[in-house]
Amino acid sequence: MTLRVRSTPLVDDRPLLELPPDPTEALAWVRAGDGLVGWGEAARIRPGTGEDRFTAAEHALGDLAADAVIDDQVGLPGSGLVAVGSFSFDADVPGSVLIVPRVVVGRVDGTTWLTTIDPDGAAPAPGPTTQPVTSIDRDRPRYAGSSLPDLHWLDAVAGAVERIRAGELEKVVLARDHAVWSHEPFDPLDLARRLTSRFPRCHTFIVDGLVGATPELLLSRRGRSVRSLVLAGTTGRSDDEVEDASLGAALLDSAKDQAEHVLAADSVREVLAPICRTLDAGTEPRLLRLDNVQHLATTFDGELDGELDGDRSSLAVVGALHPTAAVGGTPRANAQAMIRELEGMDRGRYAAPVGWTSPDGDGDWGIALRCAELTGARARLFAGVGIVAGSLPEAELEETRLKLRAMQTVLDPAGGGA
């Protein structure tokens, strides 16, 4: 299949999430007004299962690019041929996908462009909608509970703490889901707009029914420059400024949360340090304040070593990073085995890489957090917590409830509770 790709400047300053003409076909990776939105499907890459699914996806995109006719008059990251994708958390679980849209609108630092990607013989795809966004009253969501009852999940956390204290591993991340249903299909584009409004500092994404707003940037690559934002250690927010500052100070002083954060940061450093000529990070984690929670955060900035053999594409590095200790645990193999044993559910694409890539290896990949998997009028919400030796099961359960509210409040702005 030959793809004909053309990127040209576009004069349109509307918010990106207002441009897709059909919410059921929308794809998105947007933050602070910049990013990509797309619609339609020029190609779908299914890399299958296994640890090599990231490189399989990269090679398949490379094959499409080799046969493509590309006219890129913009020359910015995300112009030309581009694919949006998400991957399964567990290597043995299917569902990973890269989608090459028919139409992409991108924006970087105020410059907007339009990319059309047409397979040979295909009729032109519709351009950006001309209709203004209007508010729509929707049916309220109904919450149907988790795959694992709260008491069983508390027992699972308690069991994990015992095994950590016995030396089986240092940390494991255990997650919960929450089933939701409605009388009408959920609108992914409407949910994405609400998420962007509430969490403007997060990356909002839509990929094949997966919708969310992640604060965690697993990897951004521009040429040899790479960046990764690690989050681990969480507390709540308060409308009272003094109490909010106190919560943040307590998080910074928490030995338990600091220990959890060090494990997560080290798991990223161990992957990036050997492939980077330089790698910089702060000496201590900082606070990242979001609408509903505060996190301990460390940002890594590096320059890939050009003298190393092999390609260091964004997908190749993401495949080596996933799962970090922030969403899996330490040691990785022990934690993954415990997750399969104790969680009592299939994570699907939750807590796994989501983002975009281009054939030259550039791209942005986050971790699919604060998200929902949509299937018509059904949805699954997810939240996870890091379990270490000092964890208290009841406190960890409350943290998952706090994180679940991020999606609950956009599903039902009038209510927001479970």
N, C-alpha and C positions, 0 to 999 in steps of 0.2 A: 504494500500500500504506500502510495506517494502522498505526502502531506504538503500542501502549499500554504506557507506561513508568511503573513505580512503584518508588520508592526508600524504604525504611523502615529504621529502626535494627534491628540484629541483635545478639543476645547470643551471641557465639561467639568465644572467644579462641584458637582453634586457629591454628597457622600457616596462612597463606593457601594455600600450595601443597598442603596436606592436604585441601582442600575439594572440588575438582572430582571429580565421580563417574565420569568417563570420561577417561582420560589422552589418548585419541586426539582428543578434542574440546577439550582445555584450551587456554586463552589466559592469558597472564600478563605482568605488569610489576610486579616486586616488589623492594624494597630495604629492608633493616633492619627487616623485619616489616610495613612499610607497602606500599601499592600496590593493585593490582587483579588478581583472577583471574576468569576467565569460562569459560563453556562453552555449547555449542549455537550456533546461527547464526540470528539474526533477519533479517539482511541482509548481503550481500556486495557491496562496491563494488570494481569493477575499473577503475581510472582510465586504463588503457592506457599507452602509451609517450609520450615527449616531455618536454621541460622543464616543461610545464604540468601534469604528472601530479599534483603536489601540490595545486594549486588545483582541478583537476578532482575530486579526491577530496574536498576541502573542500566544494565546491559540491554534490556528490552527497549528502554527509552533511547539509548544510543543507536540501536538498529533503526528505529523510526527516524532519528535525526540524520542518519547516513543517507537515507533515501529521500529526505525532505528537500523542498525548494524554499529557501528562507530569504525573505527580504525584510531586514530589520533596520528601519530608518530611525530608531530611537537609541539603541545601544545602552540601555540601562538594565540593572539586575531585574529579571522577570520579564523583559521584552523578548521577542523571538519565540522559539518553541519552548513551552513550559508545561509541567505536569504538576497536579495537586494530588496529594495522597495521604493515606494513613495505613498503619500496620497493626497487626495483632500483637497483643502483649506477649503471649506465649508462642514460641516458635512452632509448636505442634498444632496450633489452632488456625484454621483458614480464615480468610476475610481481608487479608492485606490487599491494597489496591493503589494503583497510580492512574489518574484520569487526565488525559489531554483534552482540554475543553475545545469547543468550536470557536468560542469567542472569549477573550480576556480583556478586561480593562485594568490597567495598572497605574499606580501613582507612587512617585518617590519625590519627596521634598517639593511638592507643588507642581511637578511635571506629570501630566497624564497622557496615556497612550491607549490605543486600541489595537489589539492583535486578533486577526482572523486566522483560523486554522482549518483548512478545507481539504478533506480527502478528494482525490480525483473523482470527478463526476457528481459530487454532492452539490445540492442546491445551497445557496447562501443561507447562513444562519441568521436569525433576527439580531439586530443590534440592540443597544441599550434602550430600555423602555422610555417612553416619553410621558408616561402617566405619573402624576405625583403620588407619593406615599400617603395613604390615608389610614386612620386608626380604625381597626375592626374589632368589634366585640366578639370574643371567642368563648366557647364553652369552658368552664372551669375544669382543672385537672382533678382526678380522683387518685388517691394513693393506696396501693394495694399491698404494701409491705415488701420485705426483703427476702432474698433467696434463703437466708439463714436467720431464724428468729434471734432477737436481741440476746436472750439468755445463752443460746448456743454460741453466738459470736463472742460474748463475754468470756465463756469458757475457753474458746479458741485463743483469745488474747492471753488469758491466764496461763494456758498451757504453753504458749510461745514464750512467755516471760520465764517460766520455770526452765525451759530448755535453753534459753539464752544464758540464764544464771548458771546452768550446768556446763556451759562452755561449748554447746553445739554450734552456735553462731553468735554474732555480735548484734545483728539487727535484722528484723524482717518487717516488711510493710504488709499489713492486712487491710483489705478493702471490703466494703459492703455495697450492695446495690439497693435500689428502691424502684419498684415497678409503679408506673403511672399509666392511667388510661383516660380517655376523653370520648365524648360522643362525636367528635369530628377530628379529622387528621390534624396533627400539629404542623405548623408552618415554620420550616427551618429558617427562612429568611427573616421572619418577624422575630423569632427568638434571638437570632444573631444581632439584630438591631438593638433589642432590649439589653443583651449582654454588653454590647459595645457602649451603650449609654451608661450602664452601671459600672462597668469595669474598663474604663478607657485606657488604662495602662497595660491591659492584657492583650494577647493576641486572640482575636475572635476567629473561629474557623467553622467551615461547613465542608464536609467531605462525605458524600455517599451516605447521608443519614446521620452522621456523627456531627453534633453541634456543641460548641463550648467556647469558653474563654480561658485560656491557660496563662498563668503568670510565669510559667517556667519555660525558658528558651533552652532547649537541649543543645542546639548548634545552629549558628549562622555562619555561612562561608561566603566571602567575597574574594575571589582569587586566592591568595595565600593567607588572608586575614580570617581568623575564626574567633567566635565569641560563644560563651556558654554561661547561662545564669542558673545557679544551683539554689534551690530552696529546700530547707528542711528545718523543722522546729516551728511551731505554730501557736499563736494565742489569738484571743478575740479582740474586738474593737469596742469602744465606748463612745457615746455621744458627748460625754463629759471629758474635756480636754485633759484635766488632771488625772482622771482615772485611766484614760487611754494611754497617756505617757507612762503611768505606773505599770500598766500591762506590758508595754514595750520594754521598759527597764527590767521587769521581772523575767521576760523572755531572754534578754541579753545576759542576765545573771544566772539563768537556769543551767546547772551542770548537766542535767539530763538532756535538754534540748541542744546545748552546745556539743555534747558528745554525739548526738544523732546527726547534727549538721556536719561535723568533721568527717564522719563516715561517708556522707553523701558527697562532700567536696572532694575527698580523697579518691572516690571512685571515678570522678571526672578527670582529676589531675593524672591519675595512673594511665589513662588512655591518651590524653592530649600531650603530656610532657614528652614522651618518646618520639612524637611525630612533629613537634614544634621546635623551631629554632629559638624562639623566645616564648615565654608564657608568664603572664603577670596576673596576680590576684591580690586582693587586700590581705593584710595580716590577720584581720579579724572579720567575722561576718557583720553585716549591717542589717538594719531593719528595713523591710519592704512592707509598706502599709497599703493594703487594698481596702475595698469598701467594707468587707465583712471580717477580714482576718489580718493579722500581722505575721510575717515570716522572717526567719533568719535567712540572709541572702549573701552569696558570694558570686562575683562576676569574674570569669576567666577571659582574658584577651591574649590571643596568641598569633604567631606567624608560622605557618607551616614550613617545614624544612624542605626546600626545593631540591636538596641533594639526595633525599631518600628515594629509593626505588618504589615504583607503584603509584597509582593514582590516589589522591587523598580527597576524593569528592565528598560532598556533604553526606550522601547516602552511605558511602563506605565508612566514614567516621561515625555516623549515627548508628550503624550496625554494630560497631565496636563499643559504643557507649551504652547501648540499651541492653538490659535495664540498669540504670544507675541505682545506687543505694538509696536514692530518694524515693524510688517507686518499687524497688525490689528488696534489697537488703544486702548484708555482708556476712560471710562470703556469698558471692552471687549464686553459685550452684546450690548451696545449702538452703539459701533463702527461697529460691524458686521451687525447690522440692517441698518446703514447708508451706508455701502459698498453695500449691496444688493439693496438699493434704488437708489444710485447715480452713481455707476460705469458703468452700462449699458453693462456689459459683464459677462461671466462665467470665473472665474479664472482657472478652472480646477485644475491642481496640482501645479500651480505657487504659490510661497510664502508659500508652505506647506512643511512638513518634507520629506526629501529624504535621503537615506543612507542604512545601513546594520545592521543586528542584528543576534545574535546566540541564541540558546535555553537557554543558561545560563544567558541571560539578558544583556550581554555586547553588545556594538555596537557604531556606529558613526552615528549621524543624523544631517544634515545641513538643511538650509532653501533654497528651490529651487528658487534661484535668478539668474540673468544674464543667462537666460535659454530660450530654445525654445521647443515647442511641435511639433514634426515632424510627418507628415502623408504622406508618399511617397514624392511627389514633392510639398507638401504644408507645411507651418510652421506658427506658431504663436509665436511672441516674446513678452516679457512682461517687464514692468518697473513700479515701484511704488514709491510714495513719502509720507512722513509724513506731515499731515496738522495740524497745531496748530494755535492759535489765531493770531500769527504774520506772517502767511504765505501770500505770494503774488502769485496769480494765475499764472502770466506770468513766475515768477521765478521757480515755481513748474513744469510748462510745460517744461521749458528748462532743468530742472534736469532729467525729464524722457527721454528727447532726448539724454542727456549725457549718461545715463545708457543703453539705447537701443543700443548705438554704440558698446557696448561690444560684442553683438552677431552679429551685422551687419558687423563688421570688420572681423569676422571669417567666416561668410557666403560668403563674397566677399572681400578677402584680397586686391584685386586690387582697389576696390572702397570704400566700407564701408559706404557710405551715403545712406540716405533714398530717 
